[in-house]
Amino acid sequence: MALVFLPNPLLSEEQAKPGFEFGLAGASVQVAAYPSSSVTSERYFLAPWFIYRSDKVQVKDGGINLIAYESDKLTIDLGLGGSLNADTSETPLRDGMPDIDYLLELGPRFDVRLIDKANSHGRNRLNWTTAYRFALSTDFKRLDYRGPVLNTELSFRRSGLADNKLSLQASIGSTWVGNQLMDYFFSVAPEFETANRPRYNANGGFLGFDLSAGLQYKPVPTVNTFLGIGVTSLSGSKNDDSPLFEEDINTRIIIGVSWKVYQSKRTVIVANE
């Protein structure tokens, strides 16, 4: 989530960005242990970060994208992303069941720039993004296939505010997942059945709607602070009758700060940052 400082990034809809950057970041993350869980997992991170940009490869925002096609209106890429794990010791409803491992998602993404306008007062962008990816779970000892995930999202970003120190973002989206991942979250196999947790066979389908908002502020060129808030509505989710399904609403909060230590002199023209 690091931002790049440029003296005047609003001269063109396409911008020159450093090809490579790295630094340090710390963050606090509060997120539901798994979709619909009433348990909030709190994680704290202090780690190095890096960004790499080229004509065909971008490594940023915790993911890797291989760019297959890019124009001023459309980007098609192959992306890799992920999400956190959850221990059953933290989730009473799953007591005695296997942990939920880290999830990786790999697949194509289509990013359409509906609006991208810049002037001396800032830059407004409206994007429609659809990703079709395949989920994998891992405990770093084994890798298991968890089926397809379809996500579509409309996002708005306003940057260049407060002398280019402040950026705002909001998005709305929805997610559908296949049988395997729904089974991973919500099924109860016979060997894990209890009096209060009957066996259940989950099915693929609609998972939920997501609303999010974020703020990024750079007090000095090399330091970026960020706050993100999200709400996921699982009302009408395909498996809301599962004994592991608890709440219709999940919330998440991310607070952090990053420090840029170095950026390369080599620059790359990018159309969508």
TITI-725227 format. One line per 4 residues: for each residue y, z, x of N, C-alpha, C. Coordinates in pm, whole numbers. Example, Ala and Ser with C-alpha at 12.3 -4.5 7.8 and 13.67 -1.06 7.14 Angstrom:
<sites>
-569 780 1319 -450 780 1230 -330 780 1320 | -225 708 1285 -106 714 1367 3 787 1290
</sites>
This chain:
<sites>
-121 0 82 0 0 0 126 0 85 | 113 -32 211 229 -32 298 318 -151 269 | 448 -128 276 545 -235 260 599 -277 396 | 644 -400 403 699 -455 527 850 -459 516
920 -409 617 1065 -415 616 1113 -545 676 | 1199 -614 602 1266 -733 652 1414 -719 618 | 1505 -764 705 1648 -747 680 1693 -808 547 | 1643 -925 513 1680 -988 387 1561 -1068 335
1474 -1003 254 1354 -1072 208 1375 -1154 82 | 1500 -1173 39 1524 -1233 -91 1584 -1373 -80 | 1579 -1432 37 1637 -1564 54 1551 -1673 -6 | 1422 -1647 -22 1331 -1750 -71 1219 -1684 -148
1157 -1761 -238 1041 -1709 -310 921 -1695 -217 | 919 -1771 -108 819 -1751 -5 884 -1670 107 | 807 -1578 170 864 -1489 268 780 -1488 394 | 848 -1466 507 779 -1450 634 740 -1303 650
611 -1279 674 558 -1144 694 490 -1137 830 | 489 -1020 893 416 -1006 1020 268 -1039 1002 | 212 -1106 1101 70 -1139 1094 -19 -1018 1107 | 29 -914 1176 -52 -794 1194 38 -671 1195
-7 -566 1127 62 -437 1126 -41 -326 1128 | -5 -212 1186 -91 -95 1171 -7 31 1177 | -67 141 1126 3 269 1122 -89 379 1074 | -29 486 1025 -102 601 973 -58 628 830
-151 678 749 -120 707 608 -192 832 563 | -128 905 475 -190 1021 410 -172 1007 260 | -273 1049 183 -265 1034 38 -345 1142 -32 | -302 1173 -152 -375 1260 -244 -413 1176 -365
-541 1176 -401 -592 1094 -511 -661 1184 -613 | -620 1173 -738 -686 1243 -848 -735 1140 -947 | -868 1134 -966 -927 1029 -1049 -1052 1084 -1116 | -1087 1029 -1233 -1209 1071 -1302 -1331 1045 -1215
-1430 1137 -1220 -1549 1123 -1137 -1623 993 -1165 | -1625 951 -1290 -1679 821 -1331 -1615 788 -1466 | -1622 665 -1514 -1554 631 -1640 -1596 722 -1754 | -1496 781 -1822 -1509 873 -1935 -1535 1017 -1895
-1556 1047 -1768 -1584 1184 -1726 -1464 1275 -1750 | -1493 1399 -1790 -1387 1499 -1807 -1355 1567 -1675 | -1432 1541 -1573 -1413 1602 -1441 -1322 1514 -1357 | -1218 1573 -1302 -1126 1503 -1213 -1160 1534 -1069
-1187 1430 -992 -1213 1447 -849 -1082 1437 -773 | -1061 1533 -685 -942 1532 -601 -983 1502 -458 | -922 1399 -401 -953 1359 -264 -824 1353 -183 | -836 1388 -56 -722 1385 35 -760 1303 158
-668 1215 198 -698 1124 307 -588 1128 412 | -628 1118 536 -538 1096 648 -609 999 739 | -560 877 749 -635 774 819 -541 664 870 | -586 590 970 -509 471 1011 -522 360 909
-424 273 901 -431 155 815 -387 33 896 | -430 -82 851 -384 -204 914 -378 -317 812 | -293 -412 838 -276 -532 757 -289 -653 848 | -367 -750 803 -380 -875 877 -354 -990 780
-272 -1085 824 -240 -1200 741 -257 -1328 823 | -320 -1427 762 -324 -1562 817 -324 -1659 700 | -334 -1787 728 -334 -1886 621 -455 -1872 529 | -567 -1821 581 -691 -1816 504 -748 -1676 483
-698 -1578 556 -754 -1442 545 -640 -1342 533 | -655 -1247 439 -561 -1137 427 -638 -1007 413 | -603 -909 494 -661 -776 487 -546 -680 457 | -545 -624 335 -436 -536 293 -477 -463 166
-403 -356 135 -423 -279 12 -568 -236 -6 | -638 -207 104 -774 -158 94 -878 -264 64 | -843 -393 75 -937 -500 44 -926 -615 141 | -1020 -708 131 -1023 -828 214 -1026 -949 123
-937 -1045 146 -931 -1167 66 -941 -1290 154 | -1037 -1377 123 -1049 -1507 188 -989 -1611 96 | -879 -1673 137 -802 -1760 50 -863 -1900 48 | -906 -1943 -71 -964 -2077 -86 -857 -2180 -121
-755 -2137 -197 -647 -2228 -238 -523 -2147 -266 | -407 -2198 -223 -281 -2129 -252 -170 -2230 -270 | -94 -2213 -379 25 -2292 -404 134 -2197 -449 | 249 -2252 -488 357 -2164 -534 327 -2101 -668
223 -2148 -741 189 -2094 -873 51 -2030 -882 | -39 -2064 -791 -177 -2020 -805 -239 -1987 -670 | -310 -1874 -667 -392 -1838 -552 -535 -1815 -599 | -631 -1877 -531 -773 -1853 -556 -831 -1797 -428
-892 -1678 -438 -949 -1619 -318 -1081 -1550 -349 | -1152 -1520 -243 -1275 -1442 -250 -1242 -1305 -196 | -1254 -1202 -279 -1206 -1071 -242 -1315 -966 -235 | -1288 -862 -156 -1375 -746 -143 -1292 -622 -167
-1334 -538 -262 -1267 -413 -291 -1367 -301 -308 | -1320 -182 -343 -1413 -70 -357 -1356 45 -435 | -1442 146 -463 -1400 268 -532 -1481 385 -480 | -1435 505 -513 -1492 627 -457 -1623 667 -523
-1693 758 -457 -1820 810 -508 -1798 935 -591 | -1906 988 -651 -1900 1112 -730 -2031 1187 -712 | -2022 1315 -676 -2140 1400 -661 -2177 1462 -795 | -2307 1468 -824 -2351 1530 -949 -2320 1680 -950
-2302 1740 -833 -2267 1882 -827 -2130 1909 -888 | -2047 1803 -898 -1914 1816 -955 -1911 1782 -1104 | -2019 1726 -1157 -2021 1677 -1295 -2137 1741 -1371 | -2112 1846 -1450 -2221 1919 -1518 -2309 1829 -1606
-2251 1728 -1671 -2333 1644 -1758 -2439 1566 -1681 | -2415 1542 -1553 -2508 1466 -1470 -2594 1555 -1381 | -2595 1683 -1408 -2670 1777 -1325 -2817 1735 -1313 | -2864 1723 -1190 -3002 1683 -1168 -3023 1534 -1158
-2923 1455 -1189 -2931 1309 -1180 -2882 1262 -1043 | -2910 1138 -1006 -2861 1086 -877 -2709 1080 -874 | -2654 1093 -752 -2510 1078 -733 -2466 935 -764 | -2338 920 -796 -2277 788 -805 -2220 755 -668
-2272 653 -605 -2232 618 -469 -2101 541 -468 | -2052 515 -347 -1936 427 -332 -1970 291 -389 | -1872 230 -454 -1892 97 -513 -1809 -7 -438 | -1871 -120 -411 -1804 -235 -353 -1809 -348 -455
-1703 -429 -458 -1699 -544 -548 -1660 -668 -469 | -1738 -774 -483 -1716 -897 -409 -1722 -1015 -504 | -1620 -1102 -497 -1622 -1220 -583 -1488 -1289 -590 | -1477 -1398 -667 -1354 -1476 -674 -1248 -1412 -763
-1122 -1443 -730 -1007 -1395 -807 -909 -1510 -823 | -852 -1521 -944 -754 -1624 -976 -622 -1554 -1010 | -520 -1582 -931 -391 -1516 -946 -285 -1620 -981 | -234 -1614 -1104 -134 -1710 -1152 3 -1643 -1153
101 -1701 -1083 236 -1648 -1081 314 -1710 -1197 | 328 -1634 -1304 397 -1683 -1423 549 -1685 -1402 | 601 -1582 -1335 744 -1573 -1304 758 -1523 -1161 | 845 -1586 -1085 875 -1540 -949 1018 -1584 -917
1113 -1494 -942 1254 -1526 -927 1321 -1425 -835 | 1396 -1475 -739 1466 -1389 -645 1614 -1426 -639 | 1697 -1323 -621 1839 -1344 -598 1891 -1227 -515 | 2022 -1216 -502 2081 -1111 -418 2061 -972 -475
2019 -961 -600 2000 -830 -664 1855 -784 -663 | 1762 -869 -619 1623 -829 -617 1531 -944 -652 | 1405 -910 -676 1304 -1011 -705 1215 -964 -820 | 1194 -1051 -918 1108 -1022 -1032 984 -1111 -1027
866 -1049 -1045 742 -1126 -1044 654 -1083 -1160 | 597 -1179 -1229 500 -1155 -1335 375 -1236 -1303 | 263 -1166 -1283 138 -1231 -1243 29 -1204 -1345 | -54 -1304 -1365 -176 -1288 -1445 -294 -1310 -1351
-375 -1205 -1335 -485 -1208 -1240 -617 -1186 -1312 | -716 -1269 -1283 -851 -1254 -1337 -949 -1256 -1220 | -1035 -1154 -1214 -1134 -1144 -1107 -1273 -1132 -1167 | -1367 -1208 -1114 -1508 -1198 -1152 -1585 -1162 -1026
-1630 -1038 -1022 -1691 -988 -899 -1827 -926 -925 | -1902 -910 -818 -2036 -851 -825 -2033 -715 -755 | -2082 -614 -825 -2074 -477 -776 -2198 -439 -697 | -2175 -363 -592 -2282 -307 -509 -2253 -159 -490
-2354 -75 -491 -2338 67 -462 -2403 98 -328 | -2342 193 -256 -2397 228 -125 -2368 373 -90 | -2466 435 -26 -2446 566 35 -2446 553 187 | -2429 430 234 -2428 390 375 -2565 400 440
-2668 421 356 -2805 414 403 -2878 298 335 | -2836 264 214 -2894 153 140 -2785 88 55 | -2815 -34 8 -2720 -111 -71 -2794 -161 -195 | -2739 -133 -313 -2803 -172 -439 -2709 -259 -522
-2764 -365 -580 -2688 -456 -665 -2666 -394 -803 | -2541 -398 -851 -2507 -335 -979 -2449 -433 -1080 | -2461 -562 -1057 -2422 -660 -1158 -2277 -699 -1157 | -2237 -786 -1252 -2102 -843 -1254 -1998 -751 -1318
-1873 -773 -1276 -1756 -703 -1332 -1648 -808 -1355 | -1594 -813 -1477 -1485 -905 -1510 -1361 -824 -1544 | -1252 -852 -1473 -1126 -782 -1498 -1014 -883 -1510 | -930 -865 -1612 -812 -949 -1625 -690 -860 -1642
-578 -897 -1579 -463 -806 -1572 -333 -884 -1571 | -235 -831 -1641 -98 -882 -1638 -12 -777 -1568 | 56 -817 -1459 133 -720 -1382 275 -769 -1358 | 368 -674 -1359 509 -703 -1334 555 -620 -1215
630 -683 -1126 682 -613 -1007 829 -646 -989 | 908 -542 -966 1051 -556 -938 1076 -498 -799 | 1118 -580 -706 1140 -535 -569 1282 -565 -525 | 1319 -511 -410 1452 -535 -356 1560 -446 -414
1522 -337 -480 1619 -246 -540 1670 -146 -436 | 1785 -87 -464 1841 19 -379 1847 -25 -233 | 1913 -137 -208 1926 -191 -72 1790 -220 -10 | 1702 -274 -90 1568 -314 -45 1480 -196 -7
1506 -79 -64 1425 39 -35 1327 73 -146 | 1350 21 -265 1274 64 -382 1206 -54 -450 | 1078 -34 -489 1003 -133 -567 933 -62 -682 | 926 -129 -796 860 -76 -915 755 -174 -962
646 -122 -1019 539 -209 -1066 474 -149 -1189 | 432 -234 -1282 358 -191 -1401 254 -298 -1435 | 142 -256 -1491 37 -352 -1524 -42 -306 -1645 | -104 -403 -1713 -195 -376 -1823 -315 -470 -1808
-434 -417 -1827 -552 -499 -1808 -671 -446 -1883 | -782 -520 -1878 -905 -480 -1944 -1024 -519 -1858 | -1137 -449 -1877 -1254 -468 -1792 -1380 -476 -1875 | -1465 -573 -1840 -1601 -585 -1896 -1700 -577 -1780
-1814 -510 -1800 -1912 -500 -1694 -2051 -533 -1748 | -2141 -571 -1658 -2276 -610 -1696 -2370 -492 -1718 | -2494 -523 -1756 -2592 -420 -1788 -2616 -323 -1673 | -2624 -376 -1549 -2663 -291 -1437 -2561 -181 -1410
-2432 -214 -1412 -2331 -113 -1383 -2315 -16 -1499 | -2321 -65 -1623 -2319 25 -1737 -2438 121 -1732 | -2554 69 -1693 -2672 151 -1679 -2651 259 -1572 | -2585 222 -1464 -2558 315 -1354 -2469 431 -1400
-2372 401 -1485 -2280 504 -1533 -2336 586 -1650 | -2403 520 -1745 -2426 583 -1875 -2571 598 -1918 | -2667 534 -1852 -2807 547 -1895 -2866 681 -1853 | -2960 729 -1934 -3038 849 -1900 -3185 808 -1902
-3247 803 -1784 -3388 767 -1774 -3476 882 -1823 | -3600 852 -1865 -3688 958 -1919 -3703 1077 -1827 | -3707 1055 -1695 -3726 1167 -1602 -3605 1259 -1592 | -3489 1214 -1645 -3369 1298 -1642 -3330 1348 -1782
-3416 1325 -1878 -3390 1369 -2015 -3403 1521 -2026 | -3310 1582 -2099 -3314 1726 -2128 -3286 1746 -2276 | -3288 1871 -2319 -3261 1901 -2461 -3120 1860 -2500 | -3026 1872 -2405 -2886 1838 -2432 -2847 1701 -2379
-2944 1631 -2320 -2915 1501 -2262 -3031 1406 -2292 | -3035 1352 -2415 -3146 1265 -2453 -3144 1135 -2373 | -3259 1070 -2367 -3267 943 -2296 -3176 840 -2362 | -3123 751 -2281 -3027 652 -2333 -3035 528 -2247
-3032 413 -2311 -3034 284 -2241 -2901 213 -2264 | -2820 204 -2161 -2687 144 -2173 -2695 -8 -2175 | -2592 -70 -2234 -2582 -216 -2242 -2450 -263 -2185 | -2449 -385 -2135 -2327 -442 -2081 -2227 -477 -2190
-2101 -482 -2154 -1997 -517 -2250 -1862 -462 -2209 | -1777 -437 -2306 -1640 -390 -2282 -1642 -248 -2227 | -1564 -224 -2120 -1554 -89 -2064 -1426 -20 -2105 | -1309 -85 -2090 -1186 -18 -2128 -1060 -96 -2096
-947 -45 -2149 -814 -96 -2119 -748 -7 -2015 | -663 -65 -1933 -599 12 -1827 -448 -14 -1826 | -371 95 -1817 -227 88 -1799 -191 161 -1671 | -103 103 -1591 -64 170 -1468 81 141 -1436
141 232 -1359 278 216 -1312 287 274 -1172 | 372 215 -1089 385 262 -953 526 249 -901 | 557 332 -803 689 333 -739 667 343 -590 | 737 259 -514 733 264 -369 875 274 -316
897 369 -224 1031 392 -172 1025 404 -20 | 1113 329 50 1121 333 195 1252 401 238 | 1247 528 275 1370 594 320 1422 537 451 | 1330 491 538 1364 422 663 1269 304 676
1301 205 759 1220 83 763 1073 103 793 | 1036 205 870 896 221 911 818 321 827 | 880 381 727 814 482 644 818 438 498 | 703 447 433 692 410 292 626 523 214
688 565 106 627 664 18 587 596 -112 | 483 645 -176 438 580 -299 380 680 -397 | 398 647 -524 345 725 -635 287 628 -737 | 162 650 -775 98 566 -876 36 649 -985
54 608 -1110 -2 678 -1225 -74 576 -1312 | -194 610 -1356 -270 518 -1439 -340 589 -1554 | -356 517 -1664 -428 567 -1782 -528 461 -1824 | -654 502 -1838 -758 412 -1887 -805 457 -2024
-799 368 -2121 -849 397 -2255 -989 338 -2269 | -1087 425 -2296 -1224 382 -2315 -1264 383 -2462 | -1166 392 -2549 -1193 387 -2693 -1253 250 -2728 | -1366 250 -2793 -1433 126 -2826 -1522 74 -2716
-1539 153 -2609 -1626 111 -2500 -1768 93 -2551 | -1840 0 -2492 -1972 -39 -2540 -2069 78 -2549 | -2060 174 -2457 -2157 283 -2452 -2095 419 -2481 | -2000 420 -2576 -1934 547 -2607 -2024 646 -2681
-2148 603 -2715 -2243 697 -2777 -2342 752 -2676 | -2322 724 -2547 -2409 779 -2443 -2387 930 -2430 | -2491 1007 -2402 -2473 1151 -2380 -2391 1181 -2254 | -2372 1081 -2169 -2291 1099 -2048 -2146 1059 -2070
-2115 1006 -2187 -1978 965 -2220 -1904 1087 -2275 | -1791 1123 -2212 -1719 1245 -2252 -1585 1220 -2318 | -1496 1143 -2253 -1359 1132 -2302 -1317 986 -2318 | -1232 962 -2418 -1179 827 -2441 -1066 791 -2347
-1004 894 -2285 -889 870 -2198 -915 931 -2061 | -897 852 -1957 -900 900 -1819 -764 873 -1756 | -720 964 -1671 -594 946 -1598 -620 954 -1448 | -528 897 -1372 -537 905 -1226 -396 912 -1168
-385 978 -1055 -257 992 -985 -282 973 -836 | -198 893 -773 -204 872 -629 -65 899 -572 | -58 987 -473 67 1019 -405 43 1004 -256 | 132 937 -187 107 919 -45 229 878 34
210 874 165 314 830 257 247 756 372 | 311 651 420 258 577 533 368 554 637 | 324 547 763 415 526 875 368 405 952 | 454 305 966 420 183 1040 451 203 1186
348 191 1269 362 213 1412 397 84 1485 | 340 -28 1437 356 -154 1510 346 -271 1414 | 421 -377 1443 404 -504 1374 419 -618 1474 | 341 -722 1455 341 -834 1548 467 -918 1533
502 -989 1639 614 -1081 1632 575 -1208 1557 | 447 -1242 1562 399 -1360 1488 413 -1336 1339 | 467 -1431 1267 484 -1417 1122 406 -1524 1047 | 379 -1494 920 306 -1584 831 385 -1598 702
396 -1719 651 463 -1740 524 366 -1706 410 | 405 -1611 325 322 -1572 212 402 -1594 84 | 330 -1621 -25 395 -1654 -151 385 -1544 -254 | 306 -1440 -227 277 -1347 -336 267 -1202 -287
371 -1155 -219 378 -1013 -182 513 -957 -224
</sites>
